[in-house]
Amino acid sequence: MELSHQQAVIRLKDIKAELERLGEKPELTAEDEQTFDELTREFAEVDNHRRQLERKSALERVRAAATATERGPAALKIERGTPYGADGYDADPILHPDSVDDLRFRNPWDLSDVRTWGRSKEEVGAELRARALCAITKMRGANDAIRSTATDILERFDDEAGSIARMCLATSSPEYLRAWSKMARGLGHMITPEEQRALERAMSLTDSAGGYLVPFQLDPTIILTSSGSKSDIRRAARNVVATGDVWHGVSAGEVTWRWAAEGTEAGDNSPTFDQPTVQIHKADGFVPISIEALSDEANVTTEVGRLLAAGKDTLEAAAFATGDGSGKPTGIVTALAGGASEVAPTTPETFAAADIYKMEESLPARYRSMASWVANKRIYNLIRQFDTSGGAQLWERIGNGQPNELLGYPALEAEDMDGTWNTSATANNYIAVFGDLSNYVIADRIGMSVEFLPHLVGANRRPTGQRGWYAWYRVGADSVHDGGMRLLNLATTA
């Protein structure tokens, strides 16, 4: 790629700095000598290129001024005050240097002018993030909620190298969205060379074999976060983005303060830091659709994204409640069961209003301000029957067919938790969770992959008139601090 004037000037400075560094060495190795000669030749070539650009720029200014003079004084005034082109995109970088930075992201998906040589990984990552944030404002097929969520994910979770930014740029471009849409509708033969390059660029970013990454604006992770998940646990939990097979967090205990007398030596009040981890697991799904429905669906691309998000949400709801952590996320009940966070009922094998107050009292005060309840709807209905005369004042508000707050805390629903219980003394009955659910972390890997199957076949290996999408993604979940939550188990004794 031919350097612009600005790039040439930067490169000349880089070469000069490197030559000075080599020149300060008392002795040069053979490799240093070769590098010195190559840089000297490159400096002459780049400097000559810079001069050509400046001469060309000067000539263009003379031509423009001459043309404007022929048109009259008013035209000359306009010409001098307005960058070339109606929107300034073709402004001369010598005559109008400030316009280059203002318009550099007119097409943020074009990475051909991203300079990597002479720059650190962090500097390149910063430019990729700036481009990705610009791309989010321009990407098609997204509403304001999706744009807001995508921006938040990029700003909070992108690493120094710009891994998420790079994926955003590769999978949100108009070319990639068109190509992915054609593949989804079985029109792969209509993909243009430009769209094919966009597909290949995106596929180079995934470590999985086969399949195409779902466009960034249609990624179910972003859709669920922006449009709302059916899983109340996901809505209340701490949602993070993982870039590897394991999410690594940081947690710490409180700093121990003291009352100190004047002139006394400070104590060692530093907290103990831990590194909780959440293992990432793979999940997959399959979406079949008839050829007729595929032909009739005007906006099949968006519809596929919605279907994938709905299936993902349904699968995760059960895992986040009671998943055993073996090949799937660890559910909140599984994480707390058998530990110090487990609370016994006031009367063994009996559920009463006193247990609701006992759960609240057992949670340290620092976690109560952000606390929520999680239980099956049947359990909430039982609790409502505790307060038939209004004396216990359990419910703050009851509306829209379900209780909103229990003891002033949000009452969230998880239908996969126990709704009934076994009265056997040996049976565990985990019927309610209470606590700050930000201590339960859900780690998503951005980048769901989809493989398009042009024809599905029946038992006799003949086409059924259907196409299909096989999709897979990765997610993990676990408690990172059990002390911020409590679990009521009716099977334990007081």
C-alpha positions in Angstrom: 0.0 0.0 0.0 1.3 3.4 -0.9 1.9 5.7 2.1 0.0 8.9 2.6 1.9 12.0 3.4 1.1 11.7 7.1 2.2 8.1 7.2 5.4 8.9 5.3 6.3 11.6 7.8 5.7 9.2 10.7 7.8 6.5 9.0 10.6 8.9 8.5 10.6 9.8 12.2 10.6 6.1 13.1 13.5 5.3 10.8 15.5 8.3 12.1 15.0 7.1 15.7 16.1 3.5 14.8 19.2 4.8 13.0 20.2 6.9 15.9 19.8 4.0 18.3 22.0 1.9 16.1 24.5 4.7 15.7 24.9 4.9 19.5 26.1 1.3 19.7 29.9 1.0 20.2 30.0 -1.9 17.9 27.5 -3.2 15.3 26.9 -6.8 14.5 26.5 -8.1 11.0 22.8 -8.1 11.4 22.9 -4.5 12.7 25.0 -3.4 9.7 22.4 -5.0 7.4 19.5 -3.3 9.2 21.4 0.1 9.1 21.9 -0.2 5.3 18.3 -1.2 4.7 16.9 1.6 6.9 19.1 4.2 5.1 17.8 3.1 1.7 14.2 3.1 3.0 14.7 6.6 4.4 15.7 7.9 1.0 12.8 6.2 -0.7 10.2 7.4 1.8 11.6 10.9 1.8 11.5 11.0 -2.0 7.9 9.8 -1.9 7.1 12.5 0.7 8.5 15.2 -1.6 6.5 13.9 -4.6 3.3 14.1 -2.5 4.1 17.7 -1.5 4.9 18.7 -5.1 1.6 17.1 -6.2 -0.3 18.8 -3.4 1.3 22.2 -4.3 0.4 21.7 -8.0 -3.2 20.8 -7.1 -3.5 24.0 -5.0 -2.2 26.1 -7.9 -4.7 24.4 -10.3 -7.6 24.9 -7.9 -6.6 28.6 -7.3 -6.3 29.2 -11.1 -9.7 27.6 -11.7 -11.3 29.6 -8.9 -9.8 32.8 -10.2 -11.3 32.2 -13.6 -14.7 31.8 -11.9 -14.4 35.0 -10.0 -13.5 36.4 -6.5 -16.5 34.7 -4.7 -15.5 31.3 -6.0 -11.9 31.8 -4.9 -13.1 32.6 -1.4 -15.2 29.5 -1.3 -12.3 27.4 -2.7 -9.9 28.6 -0.1 -12.2 28.0 2.8 -13.7 24.6 1.9 -11.9 21.3 1.7 -12.0 19.5 -1.6 -15.2 17.5 -2.1 -18.7 18.2 -0.8 -18.0 16.5 2.5 -14.3 17.1 2.8 -13.5 13.4 2.3 -11.0 14.1 -0.5 -9.4 17.1 1.3 -5.7 17.6 0.6 -3.8 16.2 3.6 -1.2 18.9 3.2 -3.5 21.9 2.7 -6.1 20.6 5.3 -4.2 18.3 7.7 -6.9 18.4 10.4 -9.5 17.0 8.1 -7.7 13.7 7.8 -8.3 12.6 11.4 -11.9 13.8 11.3 -12.7 11.7 8.4 -10.4 8.7 8.8 -13.3 6.5 10.0 -15.8 7.3 7.2 -15.5 3.6 6.4 -14.3 2.1 9.8 -14.3 -1.5 8.4 -11.5 -0.7 5.9 -8.4 -1.8 7.8 -6.0 -1.3 4.8 -4.6 1.9 6.3 -4.1 0.6 9.8 -0.4 1.0 10.4 1.1 -1.9 12.4 4.8 -1.4 11.9 6.5 0.8 14.4 3.5 0.7 16.8 2.9 -1.3 19.9 0.1 -3.8 20.3 -1.7 -1.4 22.6 -1.5 1.4 20.1 -3.0 -0.8 17.3 -5.6 -2.1 19.7 -6.6 1.5 20.6 -7.1 2.3 16.9 -9.2 -0.8 16.4 -11.4 0.1 19.3 -11.9 3.6 17.9 -12.9 2.1 14.6 -15.2 -0.5 16.2 -17.0 2.2 18.2 -17.5 4.1 15.0 -18.7 0.9 13.2 -21.3 0.3 15.9 -22.9 3.6 15.2 -23.0 2.8 11.5 -23.7 -1.0 11.4 -27.0 -2.0 9.7 -29.6 -4.3 11.2 -29.2 -2.9 14.8 -31.5 -0.8 17.0 -30.4 1.7 19.7 -30.5 -1.0 22.5 -28.2 -3.3 20.5 -25.8 -0.4 19.7 -25.7 0.6 23.4 -25.0 -2.9 24.6 -22.3 -3.5 21.9 -20.6 -0.2 22.9 -20.7 -1.3 26.6 -19.2 -4.7 25.8 -16.4 -3.1 23.7 -15.5 -0.5 26.3 -15.6 -2.8 29.3 -14.2 -6.1 28.0 -12.0 -5.5 25.0 -8.3 -6.5 25.7 -5.2 -4.4 24.9 -4.8 -6.1 21.5 -8.4 -5.2 20.5 -9.6 -8.8 20.1 -13.3 -7.9 20.5 -12.9 -4.8 18.4 -11.3 -6.8 15.6 -14.2 -9.3 15.7 -16.7 -6.5 15.7 -15.1 -4.9 12.6 -14.9 -8.2 10.7 -18.5 -9.3 11.4 -20.5 -6.1 11.4 -19.5 -4.7 8.0 -22.2 -4.3 5.3 -20.2 -6.8 3.1 -20.2 -9.5 5.8 -23.9 -9.0 6.7 -24.8 -9.4 3.0 -22.7 -12.5 2.6 -24.0 -14.1 5.8 -27.6 -13.3 4.8 -27.0 -15.0 1.4 -25.5 -18.1 3.1 -28.4 -18.2 5.5 -30.9 -18.3 2.6 -28.9 -20.9 0.5 -27.7 -18.3 -2.0 -24.0 -18.8 -1.5 -23.5 -18.9 -5.3 -24.5 -15.2 -5.4 -21.7 -14.0 -3.1 -19.5 -11.3 -4.7 -15.7 -11.4 -4.4 -15.9 -8.5 -1.9 -18.3 -10.4 0.2 -16.2 -13.6 0.0 -13.2 -11.6 1.3 -15.3 -10.4 4.2 -16.3 -14.0 5.0 -12.7 -15.2 4.9 -11.5 -12.3 7.1 -14.1 -13.1 9.7 -13.3 -16.9 9.6 -9.6 -16.2 10.3 -10.6 -14.8 13.8 -12.3 -18.0 15.1 -10.5 -20.9 16.6 -13.3 -23.3 15.7 -13.4 -25.4 12.6 -16.1 -24.7 10.1 -19.1 -22.4 10.3 -19.5 -18.7 10.0 -19.5 -16.2 12.9 -22.9 -14.7 13.5 -22.8 -10.9 12.6 -21.9 -8.9 15.6 -25.2 -7.0 15.6 -27.1 -10.4 15.5 -25.0 -12.2 18.1 -27.4 -13.7 20.6 -25.2 -12.6 23.5 -25.7 -9.0 22.5 -29.4 -9.4 21.7 -30.2 -11.1 25.1 -28.3 -8.4 27.0 -30.0 -5.5 25.1 -33.5 -6.9 24.6 -33.9 -8.7 27.9 -33.4 -12.4 28.8 -36.2 -14.7 29.9 -33.9 -15.9 32.6 -34.3 -13.8 35.7 -31.0 -15.1 37.0 -29.1 -13.8 33.9 -30.7 -10.4 34.4 -29.6 -10.1 38.0 -26.2 -11.9 37.7 -22.9 -10.2 36.8 -22.5 -10.7 33.0 -18.9 -10.6 31.7 -17.2 -11.4 28.4 -14.6 -14.1 28.2 -11.9 -14.2 25.5 -10.5 -17.6 26.4 -11.5 -21.0 27.7 -11.6 -19.8 31.3 -12.7 -16.4 32.7 -10.3 -15.2 35.4 -11.6 -12.6 37.9 -10.2 -10.9 40.9 -11.8 -10.8 44.3 -10.6 -9.4 47.7 -11.6 -9.3 51.3 -12.2 -6.0 53.1 -9.3 -3.7 54.1 -9.0 -4.0 57.9 -9.0 -0.5 59.4 -8.1 0.4 63.0 -8.2 3.3 65.4 -4.6 4.6 65.6 -3.0 6.6 68.3 -0.9 9.6 67.2 2.6 8.6 66.1 2.0 4.8 66.0 3.2 2.6 63.2 0.5 1.6 60.6 -0.5 -2.0 60.6 -0.6 -4.4 57.6 -4.2 -3.8 56.5 -3.9 -5.1 53.0 -6.7 -7.5 51.8 -6.1 -11.0 50.5 -6.6 -11.2 46.8 -8.1 -14.3 45.2 -8.6 -15.2 41.5 -11.9 -16.9 41.0 -12.4 -18.7 37.7 -15.4 -19.6 35.5 -15.0 -22.5 33.1 -16.4 -22.0 29.6 -18.5 -24.7 28.1 -19.8 -25.4 24.6 -23.5 -25.6 23.7 -25.1 -26.2 20.3 -28.5 -26.1 18.6 -30.2 -26.8 15.3 -32.7 -24.7 13.5 -34.6 -26.4 10.6 -36.7 -24.3 8.1 -38.6 -25.3 5.0 -37.5 -24.0 1.6 -41.0 -22.3 1.2 -40.7 -20.5 4.5 -37.2 -19.5 3.7 -38.3 -18.0 0.4 -41.3 -16.2 1.9 -39.4 -14.7 4.9 -38.5 -11.2 3.9 -36.0 -10.6 6.7 -34.7 -14.1 7.4 -31.3 -12.8 8.6 -32.8 -11.0 11.6 -35.2 -13.9 12.2 -32.4 -16.4 12.5 -30.7 -14.2 15.0 -33.9 -14.0 17.1 -34.4 -17.8 16.9 -30.8 -18.5 18.0 -31.1 -16.1 20.9 -34.4 -17.6 22.1 -33.0 -21.2 22.0 -29.9 -20.1 23.8 -31.9 -18.3 26.5 -34.1 -21.4 27.1 -31.1 -23.8 27.4 -29.3 -21.5 29.8 -32.2 -20.8 32.1 -32.1 -24.4 33.5 -28.3 -24.4 33.7 -28.0 -21.1 35.6 -30.5 -22.5 38.2 -29.4 -26.1 38.7 -26.6 -26.9 36.3 -24.1 -29.5 37.7 -21.0 -27.9 36.2 -20.1 -31.0 34.3 -20.0 -30.0 30.6 -22.4 -27.1 31.4 -22.4 -24.0 33.6 -22.6 -24.4 37.4 -26.1 -23.3 38.6 -26.6 -21.0 41.5 -28.2 -23.7 43.5 -25.4 -26.2 42.8 -22.8 -23.6 43.7 -24.3 -22.8 47.1 -25.5 -26.3 48.2 -23.6 -28.0 51.0 -21.6 -24.9 51.9 -21.7 -22.2 54.6 -24.3 -20.3 52.7 -26.9 -23.0 53.2 -29.7 -22.0 55.7 -31.8 -24.5 57.6 -35.6 -23.9 58.3 -36.7 -22.9 61.7 -38.7 -26.2 61.9 -37.2 -29.2 60.1 -39.1 -30.1 56.9 -41.4 -27.2 57.3 -41.7 -24.0 55.4 -43.1 -21.0 57.2 -43.0 -17.2 57.2 -40.3 -17.3 59.9 -37.9 -18.8 57.3 -38.2 -15.8 55.0 -37.1 -13.5 57.8 -34.4 -15.9 58.8 -33.0 -15.9 55.3 -32.9 -12.1 55.3 -31.3 -11.9 58.7 -28.6 -14.4 57.8 -27.3 -12.3 54.9 -24.6 -9.7 55.9 -25.9 -6.2 55.7 -23.4 -5.1 53.1 -25.1 -7.5 50.6 -28.7 -6.6 51.3 -28.9 -3.3 49.5 -28.5 -5.2 46.1 -30.2 -8.5 47.2 -32.9 -10.4 45.3 -34.9 -13.5 45.9 -34.9 -16.4 43.4 -37.5 -19.2 43.6 -40.1 -21.2 41.7 -43.4 -19.5 41.2 -45.1 -22.2 43.3 -42.9 -21.2 46.3 -44.0 -17.6 45.9 -47.6 -18.7 45.8 -47.1 -20.6 49.1 -45.5 -17.5 50.7 -48.4 -15.4 49.6 -50.7 -17.8 51.6 -48.6 -17.2 54.8 -49.9 -13.6 54.9 -53.6 -14.1 54.3 -54.5 -11.6 57.0 -51.8 -9.1 56.2 -50.1 -9.4 59.6 -46.7 -10.6 58.4 -46.4 -7.8 55.8 -44.3 -10.1 53.5 -45.2 -8.5 50.2 -44.4 -4.9 49.4 -46.4 -4.9 46.2 -48.4 -7.5 44.3 -49.3 -6.7 40.7 -49.4 -8.0 37.1 -50.2 -11.5 38.3 -47.0 -12.0 40.3 -45.4 -10.6 43.4 -42.9 -7.8 42.7 -41.1 -7.5 46.0 -40.8 -9.8 49.0 -39.7 -8.0 52.1 -38.8 -5.1 49.9 -36.4 -7.1 47.7 -37.1 -8.1 44.0 -38.7 -11.6 43.7 -37.1 -13.3 40.6 -38.4 -16.5 39.1 -36.5 -19.7 38.2 -38.9 -22.4 37.2 -36.2 -25.0 37.3 -35.8 -24.7 41.1 -37.8 -26.9 43.4 -41.5 -26.0 43.5 -42.5 -28.9 45.8 -40.4 -30.9 48.2 -39.9 -34.4 49.5 -40.6 -34.6 53.3 -38.0 -37.4 53.7 -35.4 -36.4 56.2 -32.6 -37.4 53.8 -33.9 -35.4 50.8 -32.5 -32.0 49.9 -35.0 -29.4 49.0 -33.4 -26.2 47.8 -36.4 -23.9 47.4 -35.1 -20.3 47.6 -32.0 -18.2 47.1 -31.5 -14.8 48.6 -28.6 -12.5 48.1 -26.6 -10.1 45.9 -26.6 -12.0 42.6 -23.7 -10.0 41.2 -21.6 -12.6 43.1 -22.8 -15.1 40.5 -20.9 -14.6 37.3 -22.1 -15.5 33.8 -19.2 -15.4 31.3 -20.1 -15.3 27.6 -17.7 -15.9 24.7 -18.7 -13.4 22.0 -18.8 -15.1 18.6 -21.5 -17.7 17.9 -20.8 -19.8 14.9 -23.3 -21.1 12.4 -22.9 -23.8 9.8 -25.5 -23.7 7.0 -26.8 -27.0 5.7 -28.4 -26.6 2.2 -30.5 -29.7 2.4 -31.8 -31.9 5.1 -32.5 -35.6 4.3 -35.0 -38.1 5.8 -34.6 -41.7 6.9 -34.3 -42.8 3.2 -31.5 -40.3 2.6 -33.7 -38.2 0.3 -34.2 -34.4 0.7 -37.1 -33.3 2.9 -37.4 -29.8 1.4 -35.8 -28.2 4.4 -32.6 -26.3 5.1 -31.0 -26.0 8.5 -28.6 -24.0 10.6 -26.3 -25.8 13.1 -25.1 -23.3 15.7 -22.7 -23.5 18.6 -21.4 -21.0 21.2 -19.6 -21.1 24.6 -20.7 -19.8 28.0 -19.9 -20.5 31.6 -21.3 -19.6 35.0 -20.5 -20.1 38.7 -20.5 -18.3 42.1 -17.4 -16.3 42.7 -18.3 -15.4 46.3 -20.8 -17.7 48.2 -20.8 -15.4 51.2 -22.9 -12.8 49.4 -25.8 -15.3 48.9 -28.0 -17.7 51.0 -29.8 -20.9 50.0 -32.8 -22.3 51.9 -32.8 -26.1 52.2 -35.8 -27.6 53.9 -34.2 -30.9 54.5 -31.6 -29.7 57.0 -32.3 -29.3 60.7 -32.2 -26.1 62.6 
